[in-house]
């Protein structure tokens, strides 16, 4: 993902390249309306303000709400969404390639069965802390930053899987019905 052209101001800082399928952006934006759109990545918006008034719609679910520092909005890849911030706001945006999350559990799930569920202003201190650490790494760029960021990204992906995903049921496709000998039982 690149700088978002639909935002009124450029980001304060962005990751220069993807960190294993994750892009980070730190924003401070004026009150504005974000038009309806969708992304091919999962999008997490972590608020850095207290008592911010906003309206959000994700796949037709509308909420007029107040959110605080550390509250998280999760928009699944492909979901239509729009927002209206009623005052200046600051936040961290994380865009995550769906394959990045699946790679955290390669042996146990396939991407066509994994579903990230939308969330509105959910208080999640763990996710907020991981985002803060990633932002700090982006600012500091110290020795070992890539390894440290990679470890944080693994933590983030596993946390998203545990807390914000579901597995679509696997329904086998049986053709021809039961064998005749089983029907006679």
C-alpha positions as a printed Julia matrix, in Angstrom:
185×3 Matrix{Float64}:
   0.0     0.0    0.0
   1.2     3.5   -0.72
   0.25    6.85   0.77
  -3.51    7.11   0.76
  -4.57    9.79  -1.75
  -8.07   10.11  -0.26
  -6.76   11.53   3.03
  -6.53   15.34   3.22
  -3.0    15.44   4.72
   0.08   13.35   4.02
   1.08   10.9    6.76
   3.48   11.96   9.51
   5.58    8.85   8.82
   5.2     5.64   6.82
   7.08    2.4    6.54
   9.3     2.73   3.48
   8.64   -0.81   2.38
   6.48   -3.7    3.46
   7.5    -5.53   6.6
   6.52   -9.07   5.62
   3.25   -7.9    4.06
   2.52   -5.17   6.62
   2.51   -1.44   5.94
   2.38    1.12   8.76
   1.3     4.74   8.56
   1.05    7.36  11.35
  -1.52   10.06  10.57
  -2.92   13.26  11.99
  -5.93   14.36   9.95
  -8.48   17.18  10.25
 -12.19   16.52  10.62
 -13.23   15.04   7.28
 -15.34   12.45   5.54
 -13.64    9.42   4.06
 -15.67    8.3    1.02
 -16.84    4.73   0.58
 -14.0     2.52  -0.67
 -12.32   -0.85  -0.12
  -8.79   -2.26   0.0
  -7.25   -5.58  -0.99
  -5.49   -5.67   2.41
  -6.96   -6.0    5.89
  -6.89   -2.54   7.49
  -6.47   -1.75  11.17
  -6.91    1.78  12.45
  -5.73    2.35  16.02
  -6.89    5.6   17.6
  -4.44    7.82  19.47
  -7.06   10.31  20.74
  -9.5    10.33  23.63
 -13.22   10.98  23.21
 -13.09   11.26  19.44
 -16.5    11.39  17.8
 -16.83    9.51  14.53
 -19.25    7.71  12.24
 -18.18    4.42  10.68
 -19.74    2.06   8.22
 -18.22   -1.32   7.32
 -20.11   -3.53   4.87
 -23.38   -1.74   5.65
 -23.0    -1.85   9.45
 -23.22    1.75  10.69
 -22.0     3.09  14.06
 -22.05    6.64  15.42
 -19.59    6.39  18.28
 -16.88    7.8   20.48
 -13.5     6.12  20.65
 -10.37    6.5   22.71
  -6.63    5.86  22.62
  -5.97    2.22  21.8
  -9.41    1.52  20.34
  -9.14   -0.48  17.12
 -11.2    -0.55  13.95
 -10.7    -3.66  11.84
 -11.77   -3.59   8.2
 -11.41   -6.94   6.4
  -9.88   -7.01   2.93
 -12.48   -6.25   0.27
 -15.02   -4.76   2.72
 -16.66   -1.49   1.68
 -16.2     1.14   4.36
 -16.5     4.85   4.97
 -15.91    7.12   7.94
 -16.54   10.64   9.13
 -14.31   12.09  11.84
 -16.03   15.0   13.58
 -12.76   16.56  14.83
  -9.03   16.35  14.19
  -7.73   12.86  14.83
  -4.46   10.99  15.18
  -3.95    7.31  14.58
  -1.89    4.43  13.33
  -2.98    2.64  10.19
  -1.77   -0.9    9.54
  -2.44   -2.54   6.18
  -1.9    -6.28   6.21
  -1.79   -8.57   3.2
  -4.13  -11.53   3.85
  -1.32  -13.96   2.97
   0.83  -12.44   5.73
  -1.64  -13.56   8.39
  -1.98  -17.02   6.9
   1.8   -17.46   6.8
   1.81  -17.19  10.61
  -0.02  -20.53  10.74
   1.02  -22.13   7.47
   0.35  -25.71   8.48
  -3.04  -25.28  10.11
  -5.19  -23.12   7.82
  -5.59  -22.05   4.2
  -6.33  -18.48   3.16
  -9.66  -19.38   1.54
 -11.01  -20.55   4.92
  -9.67  -17.68   7.07
 -11.99  -14.74   7.61
 -11.12  -11.53   9.48
 -14.21  -10.13  11.2
 -14.96   -6.36  11.23
 -14.7    -4.56  14.58
 -15.7    -1.04  15.62
 -13.79    0.84  18.36
 -12.7    -2.3   20.18
 -10.41   -1.68  23.16
  -7.36   -3.89  22.65
  -4.32   -2.95  24.71
  -2.18   -5.74  23.24
  -2.79   -4.67  19.64
  -2.29   -1.02  20.57
   1.05   -1.88  22.23
   2.29   -3.87  19.22
   1.38   -0.96  16.91
   3.2     1.47  19.23
   6.33   -0.73  19.21
   6.23   -0.96  15.39
   5.91    2.82  15.16
   8.84    3.27  17.54
  10.95    0.88  15.43
  10.07    2.91  12.36
  11.28    6.09  14.08
  14.45    4.68  15.64
  15.89    2.26  13.05
  18.45    0.77  15.44
  20.67   -2.26  15.03
  18.47   -5.34  14.78
  15.38   -3.31  13.79
  14.4    -5.7   11.0
  14.55   -8.74  13.27
  12.68   -6.91  16.02
   9.99   -5.71  13.58
   9.67   -9.23  12.15
   9.07  -10.59  15.67
   6.44   -7.93  16.35
   4.72   -8.71  13.05
   4.55  -12.4   13.96
   2.99  -11.43  17.31
   0.52   -9.14  15.51
  -0.5   -11.84  13.02
  -1.01  -14.49  15.71
  -2.99  -12.01  17.84
  -5.24  -11.19  14.87
  -5.81  -14.88  14.25
  -6.68  -15.57  17.89
  -8.85  -12.53  18.5
 -10.35  -11.32  15.22
 -10.72  -14.23  12.84
 -12.96  -17.16  12.18
 -12.59  -20.21  10.02
 -15.25  -20.75   7.41
 -16.52  -24.31   7.77
 -15.14  -26.84   5.34
 -18.12  -28.54   3.74
 -17.02  -31.46   1.6
 -18.62  -31.82  -1.81
 -20.08  -35.31  -2.01
 -21.19  -36.37  -5.46
 -23.48  -39.29  -6.07
 -24.75  -39.58  -2.48
 -24.24  -42.56  -0.21
 -23.13  -45.9   -1.52
 -26.05  -48.3   -2.1
 -24.82  -50.72   0.56
 -24.91  -47.88   3.15
 -28.47  -46.95   2.16
 -29.67  -50.52   2.84
 -28.56  -50.38   6.49
